[in-house]
Amino acid sequence: MDFKSIYQTTVENDMGILGETKGDLVLRTSSPLSEMPGTNPEQLVGLAYATCLNATIEAEEARRDLVHNSQVRVQVDLGKDVEGYQFKLLVLVRIPEVNRTVAEEILEIAKRRCPMEKLLGQHPNVTVKLVDQFKSRREN
């Protein structure tokens, strides 16, 4: 199948972690290990993943005539490895007011359709879990 773009955005960073990114959206950047204000790659990948997966779940809920109630929480951990740093993502999905079997079906369909899940979902550092409730930020 040929790829036909329906949207394109370009972002540029020429200052590294401390500075600004430029494009359709301008953001101040900063290291998560710094006191300086600004966003960082961990926050951006978490926001992108949570938003994309939940929007895809919302589309499947609508297809089934369900009220959109899903929530997606992405925990992004930064850690060192032998060559530098790496991210580990824990993606928690909550789809209340439907039984577990239906929630599992919705999540599986969304995982096949979501662009961020297609991009990152098969990486060994990414775990996606269906949960009944969110616990504290570190308990799931």
ZATI-183482 format. One record per residue (C-alpha): residue number from 1; x, y, z. Coordinates in Angstrom, 1 decimal, decimal comma. Layout:
% residues N
+-----+--------+--------+--------+
:  nr :     c1 :     c2 :     c3 :
+-----+--------+--------+--------+
: NUM :      X :      Y :      Z :
...
+-----+--------+--------+--------+
//
This chain:
% residues 140
+-----+--------+--------+--------+
:  nr :     c1 :     c2 :     c3 :
+-----+--------+--------+--------+
:   1 :    0,0 :    0,0 :    0,0 :
:   2 :    1,3 :    3,4 :   -0,9 :
:   3 :    1,6 :    6,0 :    1,8 :
:   4 :   -0,3 :    9,1 :    1,2 :
:   5 :    0,2 :   11,9 :    3,7 :
:   6 :   -2,9 :   13,6 :    5,0 :
:   7 :   -1,1 :   15,9 :    7,4 :
:   8 :    2,5 :   16,9 :    7,9 :
:   9 :    4,2 :   19,0 :   10,5 :
:  10 :    7,9 :   19,9 :   10,9 :
:  11 :    9,7 :   20,7 :   14,1 :
:  12 :   13,2 :   21,9 :   14,5 :
:  13 :   15,6 :   21,9 :   17,4 :
:  14 :   18,9 :   23,5 :   17,0 :
:  15 :   19,7 :   24,2 :   20,7 :
:  16 :   19,6 :   20,7 :   22,2 :
:  17 :   17,8 :   20,2 :   25,5 :
:  18 :   18,0 :   23,8 :   26,8 :
:  19 :   16,3 :   26,2 :   24,4 :
:  20 :   13,3 :   26,1 :   22,1 :
:  21 :   11,8 :   23,9 :   19,5 :
:  22 :   10,3 :   25,6 :   16,5 :
:  23 :    7,6 :   24,6 :   14,2 :
:  24 :    3,8 :   24,7 :   14,2 :
:  25 :    4,2 :   24,7 :   18,0 :
:  26 :    6,9 :   26,5 :   19,8 :
:  27 :    8,0 :   25,1 :   23,2 :
:  28 :   10,7 :   25,9 :   25,7 :
:  29 :   12,8 :   22,8 :   26,4 :
:  30 :   14,7 :   21,8 :   29,4 :
:  31 :   16,2 :   18,8 :   31,0 :
:  32 :   14,0 :   16,9 :   33,5 :
:  33 :   17,1 :   16,9 :   35,7 :
:  34 :   17,3 :   20,7 :   35,7 :
:  35 :   15,5 :   23,4 :   37,7 :
:  36 :   15,0 :   25,4 :   34,5 :
:  37 :   11,4 :   25,6 :   33,2 :
:  38 :   10,5 :   23,9 :   30,0 :
:  39 :    9,2 :   20,6 :   28,6 :
:  40 :   11,4 :   17,6 :   27,8 :
:  41 :   11,3 :   14,5 :   25,5 :
:  42 :    9,8 :   12,4 :   28,3 :
:  43 :    6,8 :   14,6 :   28,6 :
:  44 :    6,3 :   15,0 :   24,9 :
:  45 :    6,4 :   11,2 :   24,2 :
:  46 :    4,0 :   10,6 :   27,1 :
:  47 :    1,6 :   13,3 :   25,8 :
:  48 :    1,8 :   12,0 :   22,3 :
:  49 :    1,2 :    8,4 :   23,2 :
:  50 :   -1,6 :    9,1 :   25,7 :
:  51 :   -3,4 :   11,5 :   23,3 :
:  52 :   -3,1 :    9,3 :   20,2 :
:  53 :   -4,1 :    6,0 :   21,9 :
:  54 :   -7,0 :    7,6 :   23,8 :
:  55 :   -8,3 :    9,3 :   20,6 :
:  56 :   -8,1 :    5,9 :   18,8 :
:  57 :  -10,0 :    4,3 :   21,7 :
:  58 :  -12,6 :    7,1 :   21,5 :
:  59 :  -13,2 :    6,3 :   17,8 :
:  60 :  -13,8 :    2,7 :   18,6 :
:  61 :  -16,1 :    3,6 :   21,5 :
:  62 :  -18,1 :    5,8 :   19,1 :
:  63 :  -18,2 :    3,0 :   16,5 :
:  64 :  -19,9 :    0,9 :   19,2 :
:  65 :  -22,2 :    3,7 :   20,3 :
:  66 :  -20,5 :    3,9 :   23,6 :
:  67 :  -20,0 :    7,1 :   25,6 :
:  68 :  -16,3 :    8,1 :   25,6 :
:  69 :  -15,0 :    7,3 :   29,1 :
:  70 :  -11,6 :    5,9 :   28,5 :
:  71 :   -8,5 :    7,3 :   30,1 :
:  72 :   -4,8 :    6,6 :   29,2 :
:  73 :   -2,0 :    7,3 :   31,6 :
:  74 :    1,6 :    7,0 :   30,3 :
:  75 :    4,4 :    6,7 :   32,8 :
:  76 :    7,8 :    7,5 :   31,2 :
:  77 :   10,9 :    6,6 :   33,0 :
:  78 :   14,4 :    7,9 :   32,0 :
:  79 :   17,3 :    5,7 :   33,0 :
:  80 :   20,9 :    5,1 :   32,1 :
:  81 :   22,1 :    2,2 :   30,0 :
:  82 :   25,6 :    1,3 :   28,9 :
:  83 :   25,7 :    3,9 :   26,0 :
:  84 :   23,7 :    6,7 :   27,5 :
:  85 :   20,0 :    6,9 :   28,4 :
:  86 :   16,8 :    5,1 :   27,5 :
:  87 :   13,1 :    5,5 :   28,1 :
:  88 :   10,7 :    2,9 :   29,5 :
:  89 :    7,0 :    3,5 :   29,0 :
:  90 :    4,2 :    2,0 :   31,0 :
:  91 :    0,9 :    2,7 :   29,3 :
:  92 :   -2,1 :    2,2 :   31,5 :
:  93 :   -5,6 :    2,1 :   29,9 :
:  94 :   -8,8 :    2,4 :   31,7 :
:  95 :  -12,2 :    1,8 :   29,9 :
:  96 :  -14,9 :    2,0 :   32,6 :
:  97 :  -18,6 :    1,2 :   32,2 :
:  98 :  -18,0 :   -1,8 :   29,9 :
:  99 :  -17,2 :   -5,3 :   30,8 :
: 100 :  -13,6 :   -6,5 :   30,8 :
: 101 :  -14,0 :   -8,6 :   27,6 :
: 102 :  -15,4 :   -5,5 :   25,7 :
: 103 :  -12,6 :   -3,3 :   27,1 :
: 104 :  -10,0 :   -5,8 :   25,9 :
: 105 :  -11,5 :   -5,9 :   22,4 :
: 106 :  -11,6 :   -2,1 :   22,2 :
: 107 :   -8,0 :   -1,9 :   23,4 :
: 108 :   -6,8 :   -4,5 :   20,9 :
: 109 :   -8,5 :   -2,7 :   18,0 :
: 110 :   -7,1 :    0,6 :   19,1 :
: 111 :   -3,5 :   -0,8 :   19,4 :
: 112 :   -3,8 :   -2,0 :   15,8 :
: 113 :   -5,0 :    1,4 :   14,6 :
: 114 :   -3,1 :    4,0 :   16,7 :
: 115 :   -0,1 :    5,5 :   14,9 :
: 116 :    1,9 :    5,9 :   18,2 :
: 117 :    1,2 :    2,3 :   19,1 :
: 118 :    2,3 :    1,2 :   15,6 :
: 119 :    5,5 :    3,3 :   16,1 :
: 120 :    6,5 :    2,3 :   19,6 :
: 121 :    4,2 :   -0,5 :   20,8 :
: 122 :    6,4 :   -3,5 :   19,8 :
: 123 :    9,5 :   -2,1 :   21,5 :
: 124 :   10,5 :   -4,1 :   24,5 :
: 125 :   10,7 :   -0,9 :   26,7 :
: 126 :    6,9 :   -0,3 :   26,1 :
: 127 :    4,2 :   -2,1 :   28,2 :
: 128 :    0,5 :   -1,5 :   27,6 :
: 129 :   -1,9 :   -2,7 :   30,3 :
: 130 :   -5,6 :   -2,6 :   30,7 :
: 131 :   -6,5 :   -1,6 :   34,3 :
: 132 :   -9,7 :   -1,3 :   36,2 :
: 133 :   -8,5 :    1,6 :   38,3 :
: 134 :   -5,5 :    3,9 :   38,3 :
: 135 :   -3,5 :    3,7 :   41,5 :
: 136 :   -0,9 :    6,1 :   42,6 :
: 137 :    1,5 :    7,1 :   39,9 :
: 138 :    4,0 :    4,4 :   40,8 :
: 139 :    1,8 :    1,5 :   41,9 :
: 140 :    0,5 :    0,2 :   38,6 :
+-----+--------+--------+--------+
//
